[in-house]
Amino acid sequence: FNAALEGAIAAQGAFLVDGHRMFMGHGMNAAGASRWLDTDCVHPVNEGHHQLRREAFRVFTGELY
């Protein structure tokens, strides 16, 4: 599914910030600061939001934040 989505996004000249990929290993079973999702398994905690910002900046600019 991700490969098809990436192809469609590239064909439109858009950008993909792959939150699914970056949150792998940082969900409800992660401990302490490694957990980026809140107890509802959907909404990011502050660190999760920070990491999304960093990844979006990297995708849009090609530079690390």
C-alpha positions as CSV (number, residue, x, y, z in Angstrom):
1,F,0.0,0.0,0.0
2,N,2.8,2.4,0.9
3,A,4.6,1.9,-2.4
4,A,1.4,2.6,-4.4
5,L,0.7,5.7,-2.3
6,E,4.3,6.9,-2.8
7,G,3.9,6.5,-6.6
8,A,0.7,8.4,-6.7
9,I,2.1,11.2,-4.5
10,A,5.3,11.5,-6.7
11,A,3.2,11.6,-9.9
12,Q,1.4,14.7,-8.5
13,G,4.6,16.4,-7.3
14,A,3.5,16.2,-3.7
15,F,5.3,15.2,-0.6
16,L,4.9,12.2,1.8
17,V,5.6,12.5,5.4
18,D,5.4,8.8,6.4
19,G,4.2,9.0,10.0
20,H,3.4,5.2,10.0
21,R,7.0,4.4,9.3
22,M,8.5,6.8,11.8
23,F,6.1,5.8,14.6
24,M,7.0,2.1,14.3
25,G,8.6,1.1,17.6
26,H,7.3,4.2,19.3
27,G,3.8,3.1,20.1
28,M,2.0,1.9,23.2
29,N,4.5,-0.9,23.9
30,A,7.5,1.5,23.9
31,A,8.9,2.6,27.3
32,G,9.5,6.1,28.6
33,A,10.7,8.7,26.1
34,S,10.6,6.1,23.3
35,R,6.8,6.2,23.4
36,W,5.5,8.9,21.0
37,L,1.8,8.0,21.1
38,D,-0.7,8.8,23.8
39,T,-2.8,6.1,25.6
40,D,-5.5,6.3,22.9
41,C,-3.0,4.8,20.4
42,V,-3.8,7.6,17.9
43,H,-2.6,11.0,19.1
44,P,1.1,11.9,19.5
45,V,2.5,13.1,22.8
46,N,4.8,16.1,22.7
47,E,7.8,14.1,21.5
48,G,5.7,12.5,18.8
49,H,4.7,16.0,17.5
50,H,8.3,17.1,17.7
51,Q,9.4,14.1,15.6
52,L,6.7,14.8,13.0
53,R,7.9,18.4,12.7
54,R,11.4,17.2,12.2
55,E,10.4,14.7,9.5
56,A,8.2,17.2,7.7
57,F,11.0,19.7,7.6
58,R,13.4,17.0,6.2
59,V,10.9,15.9,3.6
60,F,10.1,19.5,2.5
61,T,13.6,20.9,2.5
62,G,16.0,18.0,2.3
63,E,17.7,19.2,5.4
64,L,17.8,17.8,8.9
65,Y,16.2,19.9,11.7
